[in-house]
Amino acid sequence: MAKYTAWRRKLKFKQFDAELCSTMSFAVVGSAEKFTPSHHAYRVYRLLRELGVEVYPVVADTVKLGKDKVYPSLIDLPHQVTTAIPCLPSNFALSIVQDCHAAGIPNIWFQPHTLSAEAAEFCHTYDLKIIDGCTLKYFEFNDVTRFFHPCYWHAKTIRRKQLKL
């Protein structure tokens, strides 16, 4: 039986990683500035929401994102999520992984340029799984604009490297 989210969209199954798929729940962590339509956190949130995934925006200084409720921290989420997606610079990475550990979130999907050495060391110490790569590469484009999106080419490069291995 198909699962329906709060947005009444039918769940589309999408395999993101060997252990991550669209049937899991996600928390997108960003700032109020990063959750504007032209920034990465908003685009990641919108992509996951369009896939019908259970996704929660986490912003410390915002109450609403459109019609959706925003949560101030990972600990304040109404349900346990399986993956956190930080969309903040790497100097915030250590505090985010510490919050993930405190909230019991086992997977952290780092976007490009968001992982720091201290955060990676903390993840290895406490057995938090690090997934590295852009979430937007899973966005499906149906028209010619797909060739102009940087994540399209990023995904093509990764696939070529995987085929050579």
Buried (B, 14 or more C-beta within 10 A) or exposed (E): EEEEBEEEBEBEEBEBBEEBEBBBBBBBBBBEEBBEEEBBBBBBBBBBBBBBBBBBBBBEEBEEBEEEEBBEBBEEBEEEBBBBBBBBEBEBBBBBBBBBBEBEBBBBBBBEEBBBEBBBEBBEEEEBBBBEBBBBBBBEEEEEEEEEBEBBEBBEEEEEEEEEE
